[in-house]
Amino acid sequence: MHRIVSLTRPAISDYIGLFRSNKTVFMRVNMVLKYLVKHPNGGKALKLELKDKRFYKVGIYRIIYAIESNFLRIYSIDYSH
């Protein structure tokens, strides 16, 4: 099944910022996004009020996403504290 990757406005801002600041991690994030398109359940499920979302760690960064019909919606690409 083909999925369309959709980024929210905050995720677009995170993605552009990552491209500008760290191209190596940006490339790793791109590889993970391609992986998640094929294996959307590859990340860990979140709990409580975020239970419909999942996350996948790339180094110190976390990709927060959800599977919505044919969409892989990316909510955030941010570093872990």
C-alpha positions in Angstrom: 0.0 0.0 0.0 1.3 3.5 -0.9 1.0 6.1 1.7 1.3 9.9 1.3 3.5 11.7 3.8 1.9 14.8 5.1 3.6 17.3 7.3 1.8 19.7 9.6 3.0 23.3 9.7 5.1 22.8 12.8 6.6 19.7 11.3 7.5 21.6 8.1 9.2 24.3 10.2 11.1 21.5 12.1 12.1 19.8 8.8 13.4 23.0 7.2 15.3 23.9 10.4 16.9 20.5 10.5 17.9 20.9 6.8 19.6 24.2 7.6 21.3 23.1 10.8 22.3 19.5 10.4 22.4 17.9 6.9 23.6 14.5 8.3 20.7 14.1 10.7 18.3 15.5 7.9 19.4 12.6 5.6 18.8 10.1 8.4 15.3 11.6 9.1 14.6 11.2 5.4 15.6 7.5 5.5 13.4 6.9 8.5 10.4 8.6 6.8 10.9 6.3 3.8 11.0 3.3 6.3 7.8 4.5 8.1 5.9 4.7 4.8 6.5 1.0 4.3 6.4 0.1 8.0 4.0 2.6 9.7 3.9 0.6 12.9 7.7 0.7 13.3 7.6 3.4 15.9 6.4 3.1 19.5 2.9 4.0 20.4 2.3 7.0 22.7 0.0 6.9 25.7 -2.8 8.9 27.4 -4.1 11.9 25.3 -1.6 11.1 22.5 -2.6 7.4 22.2 -3.5 7.8 18.5 0.1 8.9 17.7 3.4 7.1 17.5 7.1 8.2 17.7 10.3 7.1 16.2 13.7 8.2 17.5 16.5 9.3 15.2 19.5 10.0 17.4 18.4 12.8 19.8 15.4 13.7 17.5 11.9 12.3 17.8 9.5 12.1 14.9 5.9 12.2 16.1 3.4 10.8 13.6 0.0 9.2 13.1 -1.4 6.8 10.6 -4.5 8.2 9.0 -6.0 6.1 6.2 -3.5 6.5 3.3 -1.6 9.3 5.1 1.4 9.2 7.3 0.9 12.5 9.0 4.0 14.0 10.6 3.3 16.2 13.6 6.8 17.1 14.8 10.5 16.4 14.2 12.1 17.7 17.4 15.0 16.9 19.7 14.4 15.1 22.9 15.1 16.9 26.2 
